[in-house]
Amino acid sequence: MTISDLTGGPSRTSRDPVARAKVVRAPSGPNMPMTVTLLNYSNRFGYDVEPDHWIPKGITLPEVNDMALVLFDDYGDIWVVGWEGYFALFDQDTLDALQGTIGTPSNLNRFVTDEDPRMEDARTPTAHTHPIAEIVGTALGTGEIPLWNGTSWEAADLEEEFASVHSETITGDAVETEWTINHNLGTDDVFVLVREDFGDYEHVNVATRALTGGSTVVLETLPPLGNGDEYVVTVARAIGGATVPVSTPAAHSSSHGVAGSDPLPDRSVRSRMVLLDEQHIEGQDENYSGNISAAAWTYYVDSSDTIPLKLEYTAEVDCWWEVTFQVGIVQKVDGNYHYSYGLVKLGPTSDGFPAITGHVARVANDAVGHDLQTQHGGVNNFASRKVTRRYPVAAGDFNELWFVGSGSGGTWNYYKGGAHMWAEGKVYAR
């Protein structure tokens, strides 16, 4: 050891009250001691800094080898007044946030505090009474609306831009089978309804096709419309998610189906329905059933009379269930007049058929569709029975439909061949 080591090195013979130091033992916490050495003195002599002689400011503590600024008081005690990281009071994200959102924070652009009275002013907002021309840059006439064309506002005719229905009357001539309707709805996604403008105002089944351009639709009517008869054509814009209207029951019912059941839509609407599922069964025996004299019977498709002519379906979603049953040859054997039905009936395991509009809910064994024929063995001994109906079915319901016969008397039989005897079901979204 030399005299220089004891006096702080050859370059210094006395100690300044302010000095630079280096941390050689870092504090283990904010209230713990640390040790430093003076840079211009011996690094072999350390100064212990008491916990109350330094104040932890900021988010970091002194670490080993950090540079520090120290003071010596009149008693020779050492104080650490700052070190590397001493002024890191906030992390970088906080410092970035303090830059503000608009303008530079200053005495003229201050942050707003909770006690600012403007934070509690519940005044009524000032009303704006700008004329429409000032807002969109153009004046609007009667029946006009502002419409953005992609670059600027312009006046647009409300009816032309947003028309959703077109209606007109056409007059049949017993010759023409194709009619062009100019609807100008601006879309090819339309559906069409045609009804009589006379008598019972029945709906007319037509085939339709839209012409490219969104303004024209063509109707095909077979057979031709009656000479001089007027028909109302309604073309409507098809809107996603909207319910498509269907034909309503005619004022008089045909022999097919129960009055009040939902009718089939016309072809223009039906072509837009989404098919979800289908079922099919047909005759398996190219022979007659054998004579039947009972008041009621089940139609069977096989030779041993074990497989009934029936359809069944469990609905996964709310849907329409459209069913068609046909027995193409029903023979009246004896020479007397009697009638018999082809009946669509609910099977015994059905969960309960939904109420048909205006009628009570159906239960097992109720008839939900029929075809009635009167026959005589020597006059009209062969006839058919066919029923097509469409019913709403709720999600989760199981239903089965049987095709059965019922007569007023006499002897009957039917043919079981697949081309004559069949049933099919189709399930559509609703």
Buried (B, 14 or more C-beta within 10 A) or exposed (E): EEEEEEBBBEEBEEEEEEBEBBBBBBBEEEEBBBBBBBEEBBEEEBBEBEBEBBEBBEEBBBEEEBBBBBBBEEEEEBBBEBBBBBEEEEEEEEEEEEEEEEEEEEEEEEEEEEEEEEEEEEEEEEEEEEEBEEEBEEEBEEEBEBBEEEEEBBBBEEEEEEBBEBEEEBEBEEEEEEBEBEBEBBBBEBBBBBBBEEEEEBBBBBBBEBEEEBBBBBBEBEEEBBEEBEBBBBBBBBEEEEEBEBBEBEEEEEEBBBEEBBBBBBEBBBEEBEEBBEBEBBBBBEEBBEEBEEEEBBBBBEBEBEBBBBBBBEBEEBBBBBBBBBBBBBBBBBEBBBBBBBBBBBBEEBBBBBEBEEEEEBEBEBBBBBBBBEBBBEEEBEBBBEBBBBBBBBEEBBBBBBBBBBBEEBBBBBBBBEEBBBBBBBBBEB
